[in-house]
């Protein structure tokens, strides 16, 4: 039987939830929403590129709001509801639900739209390879994580014991995961939470899809940067 995996992209529906609130303090609500919309386009293109080359991979939007599940924003891929609760609770819910249908599960957000498609494919292939023995993490420069993958079921406490939005988030998650298997790390990068991150994004120039290039061009046009 062939091995199948899924990449779940965690998103909010801006018609129902505030988005990029920390970024908005630096560039304003209107520009933050424009960034989010551009980022969704770039992330969709990135996921489609990876899916076209990894034929055993599905892509899903992990949507934060029940009302947002039928939004036309998410028409490119199927959706899964994060359900209620803290971030740890929602990560646990989506991971365990998808593991009932797939051999391995990967998570990312829509705030790392600059990821190179070949690096994302390598991370997914690594999960497929070690799914029965361990996990894969991609750390961010601020101590969080932008990517997670695994194929083994985990106790809820693994997710609930982590302090999110902290400089220690990735280290805490890694420590918890190490109790259940090896932990492989992929290349560290940044995600877009602040105006400083947006400036870093504006300097990205290599291996870009057209949609990613368009997003980066937009960042250079924002007067406040």
Helices and strands as residue ranges (DSSP letters): E 5-11, H 21-27, H 29-53, E 57-63, G 67-70, G 72-74, E 78-81, H 87-99, E 104-109, H 117-130, E 134-140, E 145-150, H 156-160, H 169-177, E 182-189, H 195-202, H 210-221
